[in-house]
Amino acid sequence: MKLTKLEEQGMRLTMCLARKRGQMTLPELAGQEGLSEALVAKVLGKLRSGGIVNALRGRNGGYELAATPEDLSVGVILRSLGRPLLDGCFTGSVGQRKTPCPHVGDCGIRPVWEFIEEQLENVLDRVRGLDVIEYDGNR
């Protein structure tokens, strides 16, 4: 499993909001994570579409988690950012061009990859945002 920059930044921004346990503005989040406001806005837009954060408008607006860190799993956060946790030919395409895999109908290793993906999802769904915050605080 390889995390994209978007997924890493999405996790970092989500954990930043979880530690705060309240709302933060876009400039505050950008400053805290050392990212541009445009990039933070893009990532927060995906997290908002995925139901991870709420956007609060107006003079006192900002962003906040849509659920408590106890109720938010790492798996849900990563899936909200829009790609499968494992990606490869077993998902039906090969390489960057997304050409159809020639072994879609008779793949001998597809069940192995599907099993691994299921196990990975189970693990990531058990790890809560609170677990990550507590782990980070104990380092």
N, C-alpha and C positions, 0 to 999 in steps of 0.2 A: 504494500500500500504506500503510495506516495501522495503527500498533501500538496496541493497547488498553493501558490501565494495567496490566492483569494480565500481558500479554506483556512490557511494559517491566520490570515488577518481577521477573518470572520470569527474564529475561535478567540483570538486575542481581544477583539472588541467586545465580544459577548462576556468574556471573563472580566474585563474592565468594568462593564456595567454590573456584573454580578458582585464584584468586590464592593462597589459603591452602594449597592442596594437602593438605588434611587436613580433619578434621571441625570443625564449629562448632555451638554450641548455638543454639536458637531465639532466646534473648535476645541473644546476640552478633550474630547476623545482623540482628535488628531494630534494635539499636543502631547497627550499622555503616551500615545503609541509611536510618535515620531513619524507620522504619515501625513500626506497632503489631505486637505479637506475634501478635495474632489474624489480621491480614492476612498476615503472613509465614507463619503456619501454614497458611492457606488456599492460598497460592501454592505452598508446599513440598508440600502434599498433591497438587496437580495435577502438579507435577514428579515426585513419587514415583510416581504412577499412570502417568505417561508414561515411566518408566524412567530419568529423568535423575539423580535423587538417591536415596540409600539413607537410611533412618531407622535410627539405632542407639539401642536402648532401654537403660534402666538408668541407674545413677548417673553414668556417664561417657558417656552417650548424646549424640546430636546428629545432624547431617546431614553427609553427604559425597557427592561426585559418584560416580555409578555407573560412570563411565568417566573416563579421563584427558582433560584439555583437548585433547590432540592428537587424540583419537578422537571428540570431541563436536562436531557441527556446529551452527551457528546455526539452520539449517533444522529439524533434529531437535528442538532446544529449543523453537522456536516452535510446531511442530506438536504437541508434547506438551501444550501449553497449550489445545488443543482447538478451534481453528477453522481454516478454510482460510486460506491466505496471502493470497489474493485472494477477496473476497466480493462478489457482486453478482447481477444478474439472470441472468447466464450460468450460475450454479450452480443455477438452477431456480426461484428465488423473487424477489420484488420487495419492497424496502422492509422496514420493521420488522415488518410483519404477516406476512411470509413467504408472501404470496399467490402462486400459480403465475404464472409469466411467460407472457403470451399468445403469445410467439414461441418457445417451447421447441422445437417441431418444425421451424421454418423460420427460425431466427435467422441473419442474414447476418454478424453480428459475433462470434458465439460462437467460431468457430475462431481469431479474432484474440486474444480474451481467454484462450482455452485455451493458445495458443502463448506468450503473455506469462507466464501462470502457470507454465508448464513451465520457461521460461527463468529466472524468478525463483527457483523451487525449486532449479534447478541451481546458481545463484550462491550461494544461502544454504547449500546442502549442501556447497559447496567452502570456505566460510569456517568455520574451526575456532575453538573457544574459545581455543586458544593464540594464534591470529592476533589476536583481539580483545584479549587480555591484553597481547601485545607492542605492538600499536598504541597502547593506552592508556598504556603505560609510556614510549612515545617522544614523547608530546605535551608 
